[in-house]
């Protein structure tokens, strides 16, 4: 749901970037690092996510997800304000998201194994981020970002047999991030950020039942992007070698509990009591704790290489595991490089999220837990790139 790092430099170091100079990408990371930019810099890039998933319903056969690619764009501009202690920037970036696309999944494998249908979901979250940073002293910098976000969501839940499909849900939301960075000496620096939560009130959607009835006013409540606290340290071991480590707490337990879809205004007559539909998804995610470790080595004046490792426990609980929202990956290995040519930096990173498999072991009641006994696996590869021009 959250990218482990924004920008190819951060991604190449496993997301360990809180205490690392960041340039334009500080608008999506530690805003205090915006003060490390040159006079002016513009960056354009993004990532491509390639998820690989498998769903095995209880007593049924496994289904692989369809081929999917999720583009995650980034564009930013930053500059110092004259000769003052202030720096400012603005950018647009994808905070994260997720999605699945399973075709011909067995709906009731133990009772009617021949009945098959689809499961699909797609969640996206993009933020506009004006950012400022201030050099309090030669060692201490502070920064703040305002996040104006736009989120979209759609899903299919056995839409042709026993379920429904929802499309066009969207929401605008606001939050903020505050960051600090302190340069202890020539070797050590430390940093910290706090991000407020973003309440996402999805609305303006449309729901279509398996019977073909369309509900034209649909909203979703209870979906929130969580608050987050990060601390990090960077160590310049040698003039050419930089080491970094971050620790993060992401408050999913307060953000995603029971998500409820409410549908009204059907386009045709419906049985009494069905003028309004209320569909709860009990999710009850756990808090996530993340450790990121990264290294950067300068091979030449124009070429740097990076490597990193990132671990974050999955927030998805086994008792509510659903193939609709299987944010399961935990262990990530990353590598990357930067090539510098005159005033240009060209960054690239590769990230592999190792396979994690979980099984729904919650309530066996199909009315409250339709995916009881389902086993879901999730793997992902991500490629990131960025071009920056300094002037």
MARBADO-286270 format. One record per residue (C-alpha): residue in one letter; x, y, z. Coordinates in steps of 0.25 Angstrom, whole numbers. Example, Ala and Ser with C-alpha at 12.3 -4.5 7.8 and 13.67 -1.06 7.14 Angstrom:
! MARBADO-286270
<residu: A&east: 49&north: -18&up: 31>
<residu: S&east: 55&north: -4&up: 29>
END
This chain:
! MARBADO-286270
<residu: X&east: 0&north: 0&up: 0>
<residu: X&east: 12&north: 9&up: 3>
<residu: X&east: 24&north: 10&up: -6>
<residu: X&east: 36&north: 6&up: 2>
<residu: X&east: 43&north: 18&up: -4>
<residu: X&east: 39&north: 30&up: -14>
<residu: X&east: 49&north: 32&up: -25>
<residu: X&east: 60&north: 22&up: -30>
<residu: X&east: 71&north: 27&up: -20>
<residu: X&east: 62&north: 24&up: -8>
<residu: X&east: 57&north: 11&up: -14>
<residu: X&east: 71&north: 6&up: -17>
<residu: X&east: 75&north: 8&up: -2>
<residu: X&east: 63&north: 0&up: 2>
<residu: X&east: 55&north: 12&up: 6>
<residu: X&east: 66&north: 17&up: 16>
<residu: X&east: 65&north: 32&up: 13>
<residu: X&east: 60&north: 40&up: 25>
<residu: X&east: 74&north: 45&up: 29>
<residu: X&east: 80&north: 44&up: 14>
<residu: X&east: 81&north: 57&up: 5>
<residu: X&east: 69&north: 55&up: -5>
<residu: X&east: 67&north: 67&up: -14>
<residu: X&east: 53&north: 68&up: -20>
<residu: X&east: 49&north: 55&up: -15>
<residu: X&east: 49&north: 61&up: -1>
<residu: X&east: 34&north: 66&up: -4>
<residu: X&east: 30&north: 51&up: -3>
<residu: X&east: 40&north: 47&up: 8>
<residu: X&east: 47&north: 56&up: 19>
<residu: X&east: 43&north: 70&up: 16>
<residu: X&east: 55&north: 75&up: 24>
<residu: X&east: 64&north: 69&up: 13>
<residu: X&east: 59&north: 79&up: 3>
<residu: X&east: 69&north: 89&up: 9>
<residu: X&east: 80&north: 80&up: 3>
<residu: X&east: 76&north: 83&up: -11>
<residu: X&east: 84&north: 92&up: -21>
<residu: X&east: 79&north: 105&up: -26>
<residu: X&east: 69&north: 99&up: -35>
<residu: X&east: 66&north: 84&up: -38>
<residu: X&east: 55&north: 78&up: -46>
<residu: X&east: 52&north: 63&up: -45>
<residu: X&east: 43&north: 54&up: -54>
<residu: X&east: 42&north: 39&up: -52>
<residu: X&east: 34&north: 28&up: -46>
<residu: X&east: 32&north: 13&up: -44>
<residu: X&east: 26&north: 1&up: -50>
<residu: X&east: 20&north: -10&up: -41>
<residu: X&east: 19&north: -24&up: -46>
<residu: X&east: 11&north: -32&up: -35>
<residu: X&east: 10&north: -47&up: -36>
<residu: X&east: -1&north: -54&up: -28>
<residu: X&east: -8&north: -67&up: -26>
<residu: X&east: -22&north: -70&up: -19>
<residu: X&east: -26&north: -84&up: -14>
<residu: X&east: -40&north: -84&up: -8>
<residu: X&east: -43&north: -95&up: 3>
<residu: X&east: -44&north: -108&up: -4>
<residu: X&east: -42&north: -102&up: -18>
<residu: X&east: -31&north: -101&up: -28>
<residu: X&east: -21&north: -89&up: -29>
<residu: X&east: -23&north: -77&up: -39>
<residu: X&east: -12&north: -68&up: -43>
<residu: X&east: -15&north: -53&up: -45>
<residu: X&east: -15&north: -47&up: -59>
<residu: X&east: -3&north: -40&up: -63>
<residu: X&east: -3&north: -26&up: -57>
<residu: X&east: 6&north: -13&up: -58>
<residu: X&east: 4&north: -2&up: -48>
<residu: X&east: 11&north: 12&up: -52>
<residu: X&east: 15&north: 20&up: -41>
<residu: X&east: 19&north: 34&up: -46>
<residu: X&east: 27&north: 45&up: -39>
<residu: X&east: 30&north: 60&up: -44>
<residu: X&east: 36&north: 70&up: -35>
<residu: X&east: 43&north: 84&up: -35>
<residu: X&east: 51&north: 90&up: -23>
<residu: X&east: 60&north: 102&up: -21>
<residu: X&east: 66&north: 111&up: -11>
<residu: X&east: 59&north: 124&up: -9>
<residu: X&east: 70&north: 134&up: -12>
<residu: X&east: 81&north: 135&up: -2>
<residu: X&east: 72&north: 132&up: 9>
<residu: X&east: 71&north: 120&up: 19>
<residu: X&east: 58&north: 116&up: 12>
<residu: X&east: 56&north: 105&up: 1>
<residu: X&east: 43&north: 102&up: -6>
<residu: X&east: 37&north: 91&up: -15>
<residu: X&east: 25&north: 85&up: -21>
<residu: X&east: 22&north: 72&up: -27>
<residu: X&east: 12&north: 61&up: -31>
<residu: X&east: 15&north: 46&up: -27>
<residu: X&east: 7&north: 33&up: -25>
<residu: X&east: 7&north: 30&up: -10>
<residu: X&east: 4&north: 15&up: -13>
<residu: X&east: -8&north: 6&up: -15>
<residu: X&east: -10&north: -8&up: -19>
<residu: X&east: -19&north: -17&up: -28>
<residu: X&east: -22&north: -31&up: -32>
<residu: X&east: -29&north: -38&up: -44>
<residu: X&east: -33&north: -52&up: -43>
<residu: X&east: -41&north: -59&up: -54>
<residu: X&east: -50&north: -71&up: -52>
<residu: X&east: -48&north: -73&up: -37>
<residu: X&east: -56&north: -84&up: -31>
<residu: X&east: -68&north: -78&up: -23>
<residu: X&east: -72&north: -90&up: -15>
<residu: X&east: -62&north: -101&up: -18>
<residu: X&east: -67&north: -111&up: -8>
<residu: X&east: -82&north: -109&up: -12>
<residu: X&east: -82&north: -105&up: -27>
<residu: X&east: -67&north: -106&up: -32>
<residu: X&east: -72&north: -103&up: -46>
<residu: X&east: -77&north: -89&up: -42>
<residu: X&east: -66&north: -79&up: -45>
<residu: X&east: -65&north: -64&up: -45>
<residu: X&east: -55&north: -52&up: -44>
<residu: X&east: -49&north: -44&up: -33>
<residu: X&east: -43&north: -31&up: -36>
<residu: X&east: -38&north: -18&up: -28>
<residu: X&east: -31&north: -6&up: -31>
<residu: X&east: -27&north: 5&up: -21>
<residu: X&east: -19&north: 17&up: -25>
<residu: X&east: -14&north: 29&up: -17>
<residu: X&east: -7&north: 42&up: -23>
<residu: X&east: -2&north: 54&up: -15>
<residu: X&east: 1&north: 68&up: -18>
<residu: X&east: 11&north: 73&up: -9>
<residu: X&east: 16&north: 87&up: -7>
<residu: X&east: 28&north: 87&up: 2>
<residu: X&east: 37&north: 97&up: 10>
<residu: X&east: 49&north: 95&up: 18>
<residu: X&east: 57&north: 104&up: 27>
<residu: X&east: 72&north: 104&up: 31>
<residu: X&east: 70&north: 107&up: 46>
<residu: X&east: 86&north: 106&up: 48>
<residu: X&east: 97&north: 100&up: 40>
<residu: X&east: 94&north: 87&up: 46>
<residu: X&east: 78&north: 87&up: 48>
<residu: X&east: 68&north: 88&up: 37>
<residu: X&east: 53&north: 87&up: 38>
<residu: X&east: 42&north: 84&up: 27>
<residu: X&east: 28&north: 83&up: 25>
<residu: X&east: 19&north: 77&up: 14>
<residu: X&east: 4&north: 79&up: 11>
<residu: X&east: -2&north: 67&up: 4>
<residu: X&east: -14&north: 69&up: -4>
<residu: X&east: -18&north: 55&up: -8>
<residu: X&east: -27&north: 48&up: -18>
<residu: X&east: -31&north: 34&up: -17>
<residu: X&east: -39&north: 25&up: -26>
<residu: X&east: -44&north: 11&up: -24>
<residu: X&east: -52&north: 0&up: -31>
<residu: X&east: -54&north: -15&up: -29>
<residu: X&east: -61&north: -28&up: -34>
<residu: X&east: -66&north: -38&up: -24>
<residu: X&east: -72&north: -50&up: -31>
<residu: X&east: -80&north: -40&up: -40>
<residu: X&east: -86&north: -50&up: -49>
<residu: X&east: -91&north: -60&up: -39>
<residu: X&east: -94&north: -57&up: -24>
<residu: X&east: -87&north: -43&up: -22>
<residu: X&east: -86&north: -29&up: -29>
<residu: X&east: -76&north: -19&up: -35>
<residu: X&east: -73&north: -5&up: -31>
<residu: X&east: -66&north: 6&up: -39>
<residu: X&east: -63&north: 21&up: -39>
<residu: X&east: -61&north: 22&up: -24>
<residu: X&east: -52&north: 34&up: -22>
<residu: X&east: -49&north: 44&up: -11>
<residu: X&east: -40&north: 57&up: -8>
<residu: X&east: -33&north: 58&up: 5>
<residu: X&east: -23&north: 66&up: 12>
<residu: X&east: -11&north: 63&up: 22>
<residu: X&east: 2&north: 68&up: 25>
<residu: X&east: 17&north: 64&up: 29>
<residu: X&east: 27&north: 70&up: 38>
<residu: X&east: 42&north: 67&up: 37>
<residu: X&east: 55&north: 69&up: 44>
<residu: X&east: 69&north: 67&up: 41>
<residu: X&east: 82&north: 69&up: 49>
<residu: X&east: 96&north: 68&up: 44>
<residu: X&east: 103&north: 63&up: 57>
<residu: X&east: 117&north: 64&up: 50>
<residu: X&east: 124&north: 61&up: 37>
<residu: X&east: 120&north: 46&up: 38>
<residu: X&east: 107&north: 45&up: 45>
<residu: X&east: 93&north: 51&up: 43>
<residu: X&east: 79&north: 48&up: 48>
<residu: X&east: 65&north: 51&up: 44>
<residu: X&east: 51&north: 49&up: 47>
<residu: X&east: 37&north: 51&up: 41>
<residu: X&east: 23&north: 51&up: 46>
<residu: X&east: 11&north: 49&up: 36>
<residu: X&east: -3&north: 51&up: 39>
<residu: X&east: -14&north: 42&up: 35>
<residu: X&east: -23&north: 44&up: 23>
<residu: X&east: -38&north: 41&up: 24>
<residu: X&east: -42&north: 36&up: 11>
<residu: X&east: -58&north: 37&up: 9>
<residu: X&east: -60&north: 30&up: -4>
<residu: X&east: -73&north: 34&up: -11>
<residu: X&east: -79&north: 36&up: -25>
<residu: X&east: -78&north: 21&up: -29>
<residu: X&east: -87&north: 12&up: -35>
<residu: X&east: -91&north: -3&up: -31>
<residu: X&east: -96&north: -13&up: -40>
<residu: X&east: -102&north: -26&up: -34>
<residu: X&east: -100&north: -40&up: -41>
<residu: X&east: -115&north: -38&up: -44>
<residu: X&east: -112&north: -26&up: -52>
<residu: X&east: -118&north: -15&up: -43>
<residu: X&east: -110&north: -3&up: -42>
<residu: X&east: -109&north: 6&up: -30>
<residu: X&east: -105&north: 20&up: -35>
<residu: X&east: -101&north: 26&up: -21>
<residu: X&east: -90&north: 18&up: -15>
<residu: X&east: -80&north: 22&up: -4>
<residu: X&east: -69&north: 15&up: 5>
<residu: X&east: -67&north: 19&up: 19>
<residu: X&east: -55&north: 14&up: 29>
<residu: X&east: -44&north: 15&up: 19>
<residu: X&east: -33&north: 23&up: 24>
<residu: X&east: -18&north: 25&up: 20>
<residu: X&east: -10&north: 24&up: 33>
<residu: X&east: -2&north: 33&up: 41>
<residu: X&east: 13&north: 30&up: 41>
<residu: X&east: 25&north: 32&up: 50>
<residu: X&east: 39&north: 30&up: 44>
<residu: X&east: 53&north: 32&up: 50>
<residu: X&east: 66&north: 30&up: 43>
<residu: X&east: 81&north: 31&up: 43>
<residu: X&east: 92&north: 32&up: 33>
<residu: X&east: 107&north: 29&up: 34>
<residu: X&east: 118&north: 34&up: 25>
<residu: X&east: 127&north: 22&up: 27>
<residu: X&east: 137&north: 27&up: 17>
<residu: X&east: 137&north: 38&up: 7>
<residu: X&east: 131&north: 29&up: -3>
<residu: X&east: 122&north: 20&up: 6>
<residu: X&east: 109&north: 24&up: 12>
<residu: X&east: 101&north: 15&up: 21>
<residu: X&east: 87&north: 18&up: 26>
<residu: X&east: 76&north: 12&up: 34>
<residu: X&east: 61&north: 16&up: 37>
<residu: X&east: 51&north: 11&up: 46>
<residu: X&east: 36&north: 13&up: 44>
<residu: X&east: 23&north: 11&up: 51>
<residu: X&east: 10&north: 12&up: 42>
<residu: X&east: -3&north: 12&up: 50>
<residu: X&east: -12&north: 3&up: 41>
<residu: X&east: -19&north: -2&up: 53>
<residu: X&east: -26&north: 12&up: 54>
<residu: X&east: -28&north: 14&up: 39>
<residu: X&east: -34&north: 1&up: 34>
<residu: X&east: -44&north: -6&up: 43>
<residu: X&east: -58&north: -9&up: 37>
<residu: X&east: -59&north: -3&up: 23>
<residu: X&east: -74&north: -1&up: 19>
<residu: X&east: -80&north: 0&up: 5>
<residu: X&east: -93&north: 7&up: 5>
<residu: X&east: -102&north: 7&up: -8>
<residu: X&east: -115&north: 15&up: -11>
<residu: X&east: -123&north: 20&up: -22>
<residu: X&east: -125&north: 7&up: -30>
<residu: X&east: -129&north: 8&up: -45>
<residu: X&east: -140&north: -1&up: -44>
<residu: X&east: -150&north: -7&up: -35>
<residu: X&east: -144&north: -16&up: -24>
<residu: X&east: -150&north: -24&up: -13>
<residu: X&east: -154&north: -17&up: 0>
<residu: X&east: -142&north: -15&up: 9>
<residu: X&east: -133&north: -14&up: -3>
<residu: X&east: -134&north: 0&up: -6>
<residu: X&east: -122&north: 2&up: 2>
<residu: X&east: -110&north: -8&up: 2>
<residu: X&east: -100&north: -8&up: 13>
<residu: X&east: -88&north: -17&up: 11>
<residu: X&east: -77&north: -18&up: 22>
<residu: X&east: -63&north: -23&up: 20>
<residu: X&east: -57&north: -26&up: 33>
<residu: X&east: -42&north: -24&up: 31>
<residu: X&east: -36&north: -20&up: 45>
<residu: X&east: -22&north: -18&up: 40>
<residu: X&east: -10&north: -18&up: 50>
<residu: X&east: 0&north: -7&up: 52>
<residu: X&east: 12&north: -8&up: 43>
<residu: X&east: 27&north: -7&up: 47>
<residu: X&east: 37&north: -5&up: 37>
<residu: X&east: 52&north: -6&up: 37>
<residu: X&east: 60&north: -1&up: 25>
<residu: X&east: 75&north: -2&up: 23>
<residu: X&east: 83&north: 4&up: 11>
<residu: X&east: 97&north: 6&up: 6>
<residu: X&east: 102&north: 15&up: -5>
<residu: X&east: 116&north: 15&up: -11>
<residu: X&east: 123&north: 24&up: -21>
<residu: X&east: 131&north: 16&up: -31>
<residu: X&east: 135&north: 29&up: -39>
<residu: X&east: 131&north: 44&up: -39>
<residu: X&east: 120&north: 40&up: -49>
<residu: X&east: 115&north: 27&up: -44>
<residu: X&east: 109&north: 22&up: -31>
<residu: X&east: 103&north: 9&up: -27>
<residu: X&east: 93&north: 5&up: -16>
<residu: X&east: 87&north: -7&up: -9>
<residu: X&east: 77&north: -9&up: 2>
<residu: X&east: 68&north: -17&up: 10>
<residu: X&east: 54&north: -14&up: 15>
<residu: X&east: 45&north: -22&up: 25>
<residu: X&east: 31&north: -18&up: 29>
<residu: X&east: 21&north: -28&up: 35>
<residu: X&east: 8&north: -29&up: 27>
<residu: X&east: -3&north: -22&up: 33>
<residu: X&east: -13&north: -32&up: 28>
<residu: X&east: -19&north: -41&up: 39>
<residu: X&east: -21&north: -56&up: 36>
<residu: X&east: -35&north: -56&up: 42>
<residu: X&east: -39&north: -46&up: 31>
<residu: X&east: -30&north: -49&up: 20>
<residu: X&east: -36&north: -46&up: 6>
<residu: X&east: -31&north: -48&up: -8>
<residu: X&east: -37&north: -34&up: -11>
<residu: X&east: -27&north: -27&up: -3>
<residu: X&east: -15&north: -36&up: 0>
<residu: X&east: -4&north: -26&up: 4>
<residu: X&east: 5&north: -38&up: 8>
<residu: X&east: 19&north: -35&up: 4>
<residu: X&east: 29&north: -33&up: 16>
<residu: X&east: 43&north: -35&up: 11>
<residu: X&east: 50&north: -27&up: 0>
<residu: X&east: 63&north: -26&up: -6>
<residu: X&east: 67&north: -15&up: -14>
<residu: X&east: 79&north: -10&up: -23>
<residu: X&east: 81&north: 3&up: -32>
<residu: X&east: 91&north: 13&up: -37>
<residu: X&east: 92&north: 27&up: -42>
<residu: X&east: 100&north: 32&up: -54>
<residu: X&east: 103&north: 47&up: -54>
<residu: X&east: 106&north: 55&up: -67>
<residu: X&east: 109&north: 70&up: -66>
<residu: X&east: 96&north: 75&up: -59>
<residu: X&east: 88&north: 62&up: -61>
<residu: X&east: 86&north: 51&up: -51>
<residu: X&east: 80&north: 38&up: -56>
<residu: X&east: 75&north: 29&up: -45>
<residu: X&east: 70&north: 14&up: -46>
<residu: X&east: 66&north: 4&up: -36>
<residu: X&east: 61&north: -10&up: -35>
<residu: X&east: 53&north: -16&up: -24>
<residu: X&east: 49&north: -30&up: -21>
<residu: X&east: 38&north: -33&up: -11>
<residu: X&east: 39&north: -48&up: -7>
<residu: X&east: 27&north: -57&up: -7>
<residu: X&east: 19&north: -57&up: 5>
<residu: X&east: 7&north: -67&up: 7>
<residu: X&east: -4&north: -66&up: 17>
<residu: X&east: -17&north: -74&up: 20>
<residu: X&east: -30&north: -69&up: 25>
<residu: X&east: -32&north: -76&up: 38>
<residu: X&east: -44&north: -67&up: 44>
<residu: X&east: -59&north: -69&up: 46>
<residu: X&east: -64&north: -80&up: 37>
<residu: X&east: -77&north: -73&up: 35>
<residu: X&east: -78&north: -70&up: 20>
<residu: X&east: -87&north: -58&up: 23>
<residu: X&east: -77&north: -51&up: 31>
<residu: X&east: -64&north: -57&up: 25>
<residu: X&east: -66&north: -61&up: 11>
<residu: X&east: -52&north: -65&up: 9>
<residu: X&east: -50&north: -75&up: 20>
<residu: X&east: -39&north: -85&up: 17>
<residu: X&east: -34&north: -77&up: 5>
<residu: X&east: -19&north: -77&up: 3>
<residu: X&east: -13&north: -65&up: -4>
<residu: X&east: 2&north: -63&up: -8>
<residu: X&east: 8&north: -49&up: -12>
<residu: X&east: 21&north: -46&up: -19>
<residu: X&east: 25&north: -33&up: -26>
<residu: X&east: 36&north: -27&up: -35>
<residu: X&east: 37&north: -12&up: -36>
<residu: X&east: 46&north: -4&up: -46>
<residu: X&east: 49&north: 11&up: -42>
<residu: X&east: 55&north: 22&up: -51>
<residu: X&east: 57&north: 37&up: -50>
<residu: X&east: 64&north: 48&up: -58>
<residu: X&east: 68&north: 61&up: -50>
<residu: X&east: 74&north: 74&up: -56>
<residu: X&east: 81&north: 83&up: -47>
<residu: X&east: 82&north: 98&up: -50>
END
